[in-house]
Amino acid sequence: MKVDDNLLNVSKLNGYMEGVISFNGNIREYSSNAFLLNVGSNIGNIQESIASHFSPFAKIKKFNFNEIKNDLTGLEKDIQNYLVVTPFGEESFPSEKKLIDWKKYISFRIMDIVDLIIGDYLKPVVYKVMVVFEESGTLSTFFCISFGEKTLVLQFLHNK
């Protein structure tokens, strides 16, 4: 897969994630992004690149890194908690089972696009990175998927 194809698929993933997260209502409270960093799996390089990515807008106060066990399978399950929190701004959903099924389906679709991006890379390293921004105190969660010399980042911002 060419780099151009990767960028196209990252853009597709970013748009899909933005559309899904908008179902939470209150777009100022919830957002999501996908972007590609030109760094490998070195935690220091990932941290520096994330800080650099946000430096024009906000300074980062604190980083907390954890490697996700079971790699992509663990990631698919972990992101479900960030996708649909308050559907259509409502505090309850008509059926908890339907909401869980919806989250599973959405995370499956996201992982389909992730698979297109990382291609045949056999052993990606996956980190969950919690970041607190300095002035606002906002908490943002980044899921970093390192493959080769690149890292795909899925970011979820929840201000609630």
C-alpha positions in Angstrom: 0.0 0.0 0.0 1.3 3.4 -1.0 1.6 6.3 1.5 -1.1 8.2 -0.5 -3.5 5.3 0.1 -2.7 5.4 3.8 -3.5 9.1 3.9 -6.7 8.6 2.0 -7.8 5.9 4.5 -6.8 8.0 7.5 -9.0 10.8 6.1 -11.8 8.3 5.7 -11.3 7.0 9.2 -11.2 10.5 10.6 -14.5 11.4 8.9 -16.2 8.2 10.0 -15.1 8.8 13.6 -16.3 12.4 13.5 -19.7 11.3 12.2 -20.1 8.6 14.8 -19.1 10.8 17.7 -21.6 13.5 16.6 -24.4 11.1 17.6 -23.5 12.0 21.2 -25.0 15.4 20.7 -23.3 18.3 22.3 -20.3 18.6 19.8 -18.4 20.8 22.2 -18.2 18.1 24.8 -17.2 15.1 22.5 -14.9 14.9 19.5 -12.7 12.4 17.8 -9.9 12.5 15.3 -7.6 10.1 13.4 -4.1 11.1 12.2 -0.9 9.5 11.2 2.5 10.2 12.8 5.8 9.4 11.1 7.3 7.7 14.2 7.7 4.1 15.2 6.8 2.5 18.5 9.2 4.4 20.7 7.0 5.9 23.5 9.2 9.0 23.7 8.9 9.8 20.0 5.1 9.3 20.2 4.8 11.6 23.2 6.9 14.3 21.5 4.9 14.0 18.3 1.6 14.3 20.0 2.8 17.3 22.0 4.1 18.9 18.8 0.8 18.2 17.0 -1.1 20.2 19.6 1.5 22.8 20.5 -0.1 25.6 18.4 -3.4 25.1 20.3 -2.7 23.8 23.7 0.1 22.7 26.0 0.0 19.2 27.5 0.3 19.0 31.3 0.4 15.2 31.8 0.9 12.0 29.8 0.0 8.5 31.0 1.0 5.5 28.8 -0.3 1.9 28.9 0.3 -0.8 26.3 -2.9 -2.5 25.3 -2.7 -6.3 25.7 -4.1 -8.4 22.8 -3.1 -5.6 20.4 -5.9 -4.9 17.9 -8.4 -7.1 19.6 -8.0 -5.2 22.9 -8.2 -1.9 21.0 -11.5 -2.9 19.3 -13.0 -3.5 22.7 -11.5 -0.5 24.4 -12.7 2.1 21.9 -16.3 1.0 22.4 -16.4 3.1 25.6 -15.6 6.3 23.7 -17.8 6.0 20.7 -21.4 6.6 21.8 -21.8 7.9 25.3 -25.0 9.8 25.2 -26.8 8.9 22.0 -28.4 12.0 20.5 -27.7 13.9 23.7 -30.1 11.6 25.7 -29.0 10.2 29.0 -30.7 6.9 28.3 -31.0 4.7 25.2 -34.2 2.8 24.5 -32.4 -0.6 24.8 -29.0 -1.2 26.5 -28.5 -4.3 24.4 -29.1 -2.3 21.2 -26.6 0.3 22.3 -23.9 -2.3 23.1 -24.6 -4.0 19.7 -24.3 -0.6 18.0 -20.9 0.1 19.8 -19.6 -3.3 18.7 -20.6 -2.7 15.1 -19.1 0.8 15.0 -15.8 -0.4 16.6 -15.7 -3.3 14.1 -16.1 -0.9 11.2 -13.4 1.4 12.6 -11.1 -1.6 12.9 -11.8 -2.5 9.3 -10.4 0.9 8.2 -7.5 0.5 10.7 -6.7 -2.8 9.0 -6.6 -1.1 5.6 -4.2 1.5 7.0 -1.7 -0.9 8.7 -2.0 -3.5 5.9 0.0 -6.7 6.3 2.0 -5.4 9.3 1.9 -8.5 11.6 2.7 -7.2 15.1 1.5 -3.6 15.7 2.2 -2.2 19.1 -0.9 -0.5 20.6 -0.8 2.1 23.4 -3.5 3.9 25.3 -2.3 7.4 26.1 -4.2 9.6 28.5 -3.4 13.3 28.2 -4.4 16.3 30.3 -4.2 19.7 28.7 -2.7 22.5 30.8 -5.1 25.4 30.7 -8.4 23.7 30.2 -7.7 20.5 32.3 -9.4 18.6 29.5 -8.8 14.9 29.3 -8.1 13.4 26.0 -7.5 9.7 25.2 -5.3 8.6 22.3 -5.0 5.1 21.0 -1.7 4.8 19.2 -1.1 1.9 16.8 2.5 1.7 15.8 3.4 -0.2 12.7 6.8 0.0 11.1 7.9 3.6 11.2 4.4 5.0 11.4 1.9 5.4 14.2 -1.9 5.7 13.6 -3.5 7.8 16.3 -7.2 7.7 17.3 -8.1 10.5 19.6 -11.2 10.9 21.7 -12.0 14.0 23.7 -14.7 13.8 26.3 -15.2 17.0 28.3 -17.9 15.6 30.6 
